[in-house]
Amino acid sequence: MLIDTYILDSLTFQAKASPRLRMNLDLRNTPEDQSQRMLNAIEPGTVMPIHRHRGSSETVVCLRGHFEEYFFDDAGNLVETIDMRPGGNMLNVPIGQWHSLKSLESGTVLFECKDGKYEPLGEEDVLTVAK
């Protein structure tokens, strides 16, 4: 499959129409693959909870648009902000690192990959911070 502007535009259109303001495209060959690869279209206003992946690091590349990735400590304090744009950085989120992100531009699409078969996040992997 060629990932071209048509695919990115289609995914962005779906994200804009989604109540969550994001949409992903699974790039695995089968649900049983031992790696996760996806495109994730994220629109401004999408809510991405602070979460972690205890079984894998996560590699993230900005293909289009602009977003910020946030790292947090165990208490939910922001410890680092990383600006992500196309042609810039490739980010590797360490295993177990609390993180979140924010879309800063409509049409933002990122590529993500993780080790292992897809497993939904458990309650213990989503950080609830008192406001």
Residue pairs with C-beta under 8 A, 6 or more apart in sequence:
1 7
1 27
3 39
3 63
7 25
7 39
8 39
8 41
8 63
8 64
8 107
8 109
11 23
11 24
11 25
11 39
11 41
11 109
12 41
12 43
12 106
12 107
12 109
14 23
14 41
15 21
15 22
15 23
15 41
15 42
15 43
15 46
16 43
16 106
20 46
20 47
21 42
21 43
21 44
21 45
21 46
21 103
22 40
22 41
22 42
22 43
22 46
22 48
22 103
23 40
23 41
24 38
24 39
24 40
24 41
25 38
25 39
25 40
25 41
26 37
26 38
27 37
27 38
27 39
28 35
28 36
28 37
28 38
28 118
31 117
31 118
32 117
33 117
34 115
34 116
34 117
35 113
35 114
35 115
35 116
36 56
36 112
36 113
36 114
36 115
36 116
36 117
36 118
37 111
37 112
37 113
38 111
38 112
38 113
39 63
39 109
39 110
39 111
39 112
40 109
40 110
40 111
40 112
41 107
41 108
41 109
42 48
42 65
42 67
42 101
42 103
42 108
42 109
42 110
43 103
43 106
43 108
44 102
44 103
44 104
44 105
44 106
45 103
46 103
48 100
48 101
48 102
49 100
49 126
49 127
50 70
50 72
50 76
50 98
50 99
50 100
50 126
50 127
50 129
51 98
51 99
51 100
51 121
51 125
51 126
51 127
52 96
52 97
52 98
52 99
52 125
52 127
53 93
53 95
53 96
53 114
53 121
53 125
54 95
54 96
54 125
55 95
55 115
55 116
55 119
56 95
56 114
56 115
56 116
57 92
57 93
57 94
57 95
57 114
57 115
58 92
58 93
58 99
58 112
58 113
58 114
59 90
59 91
59 92
59 93
59 112
59 113
59 114
60 69
60 84
60 90
60 91
60 92
60 93
60 110
60 111
60 112
61 90
61 91
61 110
61 111
62 84
62 85
62 86
62 88
62 89
62 108
62 109
62 110
63 86
63 109
63 110
63 111
64 86
64 107
64 108
64 109
65 85
65 86
65 103
65 104
65 105
65 106
65 107
65 108
65 109
66 83
66 84
66 85
66 103
66 104
66 105
66 108
67 84
67 101
67 102
67 103
67 104
67 105
67 108
67 110
68 81
68 82
68 83
68 84
68 101
68 102
68 104
69 81
69 82
69 84
69 91
69 93
69 99
69 100
69 101
70 78
70 80
70 81
70 82
70 99
70 100
70 101
70 102
71 78
71 79
71 80
71 81
71 82
71 93
71 97
71 98
71 99
72 78
72 79
72 98
72 99
72 100
72 127
73 79
73 98
74 98
76 98
76 127
76 129
82 89
82 91
83 89
84 91
84 101
84 110
93 99
98 127
